[in-house]
Amino acid sequence: MVWTWRCLPLIYCLALCLTLLAREVVSQADPEQAEADAFCVDDNGPGWIAVKDPATDDWGQCVPKPDPNKKTCFVGRYVDAKTGEKGCCGKGKSYSFGPISKEGACCEKDSTFKEFDVPPKQGDCCPKGNTWTAGCKDMGSFKYPINDCPVINRNVRITPSGPQYDLFCGIQTERADLKPAEPAQSFLACVDACGATPGCYGVDFFKPDKLCYFKSEYMTPSTGGAGNDDVDSASMECEELGDAEPCPSLDGKVRCIDSDPFRFFCGKAVWGENLVATTAPTLNDCMKQCAANTKCQGADWNHQDKSTCGLKSEYKSGPLEGPGYHGMVPLKPRVEY
């Protein structure tokens, strides 16, 4: 313990001497640099230093003191088209901007900046062949399957069973279900299954779960629905009523009148209160009068006197026997719009 206390003053004195010596060495290392730097600070302000001219080994000029945090861009240098400021994309990217908004970004290889000219003007780096509307949208560079949506949108499918269906991609409809949904491998497989099912007039195919919803109704201008990327739909083509299509060939068949589907019953009357009793020279004329009146829920025509036409105010799911009459009813109750 006695030895330790005696050595401490000596150790302290030695450390102090070394510190003073180091300071002296530093201060005498390049006194000319310090003097030249002082002139640069005096002329330009803090942060300036003097540098020598290599040719004369004399002080040549004052320059800003290097910023140790500033990095130099060696790859991907650019000037911002909107602000004029310099930037750096780095390796593997290149600067691209929209000619209208002047907004831009550093894009990966094979991508360019695409913009949407609707306020607020926005954009992003998109792959080749894309446009930008709230996100990159493919405009044909991707090859869709030729037997699936969206390629087959608004085409006609002739099913193996015979019935034909109009196809609609990205549409979900509000039609009554014929029966519980069944699995199907694809939209067209769903449509073909509908064609083989009696009373199936269309489908809604739910793509995420591959479920086929069979519909008991045609799609008409009054059918409710909305766009849905997860659903594709189809509707059987409804044959329009001919100008002189006679009974008994119409019996039990569905015909459309101005896109509204009706089922015909030859030799049968539609019982119920008359909305209005009128006259018509032919069956077709009588039925067209009903179709033109949105309150009409069915009609029958007296084929004996070839004149009497009764438009019905009450919907009946099916007519009763009525010799001397031909009748028709809509596939579902009509709603006045």
Helices and strands as residue ranges (DSSP letters): H 2-29, H 31-44, E 48-53, E 58-64, E 77-79, E 86-88, E 93-97, E 104-108, E 111-116, E 122-127, E 130-132, E 136-138, E 156-158, E 164-168, E 171-174, E 182-183, H 187-195, E 202-206, E 211-215, E 224-227, E 231-236, E 254-257, E 260-265, E 268-269, E 274-279, H 283-292, E 299-302, E 308-312, E 320-321, E 325-330
